[in-house]
Amino acid sequence: MSANEAFDLEIRDESIRLGQLLKLANLAEDGIHAKELISEGAVTVNGQVETRRGAQIHQNDVVCVNGECVKISSRA
């Protein structure tokens, strides 16, 4: 799935930490799984591998894991 095929995910604040986002979007089963995916280099943010679990993800960012992508939108 490419960024063009990403599904939208609305968050309530202006940003969310990457680990939390993976759980919210059901791209990771739990925090441990999210940490593993990130440390393995399986997570990209806007096309770049992201290895920081606490990286701040903002509106219009596209996060992909193993071919599944989400595009972030915000109510804020």
C-alpha positions in Angstrom: 0.0 0.0 0.0 1.4 3.4 -0.9 0.8 6.7 0.8 -1.9 7.4 -1.8 -3.8 4.4 -0.5 -3.3 5.2 3.2 -6.4 5.3 5.4 -7.1 8.4 7.5 -6.7 8.3 11.2 -8.0 11.2 13.3 -6.2 12.1 16.5 -7.5 14.4 19.2 -4.4 16.5 19.7 -1.9 18.2 17.4 0.6 15.3 17.6 1.0 11.8 18.9 4.0 9.7 19.7 4.9 7.0 17.2 4.5 4.1 19.6 1.1 5.3 20.7 0.0 5.8 17.0 1.0 2.3 16.0 -1.3 0.9 18.8 -4.1 3.3 18.0 -4.1 2.4 14.3 -3.9 -1.4 15.1 -0.5 -1.6 13.3 1.0 -3.0 16.5 -0.6 -5.4 19.0 0.8 -3.6 22.1 3.7 -1.4 23.2 6.2 -4.2 23.1 5.2 -5.1 19.5 5.4 -1.4 18.6 8.9 -1.1 20.1 10.0 -4.2 18.1 8.6 -2.9 14.8 10.3 0.4 15.3 13.7 -1.0 16.4 13.6 -3.5 13.4 13.3 -0.5 11.0 9.9 -1.7 9.8 8.2 1.7 10.4 8.4 4.7 8.0 7.2 8.2 8.5 6.8 10.2 5.3 8.9 7.6 3.5 11.8 7.7 5.9 12.6 4.9 8.4 11.9 6.1 11.9 13.7 4.4 14.8 12.5 6.7 17.7 9.5 5.3 19.5 8.8 8.8 20.9 9.0 10.6 17.6 6.2 13.2 17.3 3.7 12.5 14.5 1.7 15.4 13.2 -1.2 16.1 10.9 -0.7 15.0 7.3 2.2 12.6 8.2 2.0 9.2 6.6 3.1 6.3 8.7 3.6 2.8 7.1 4.3 -0.6 8.6 4.7 -3.7 6.4 2.8 -2.1 3.6 -0.1 -0.7 5.7 -0.2 3.1 5.8 -2.2 5.6 7.8 -2.4 9.4 7.2 -2.9 11.5 10.3 -5.6 14.1 10.6 -6.3 16.1 13.7 -9.3 17.6 15.4 -7.2 20.3 17.0 
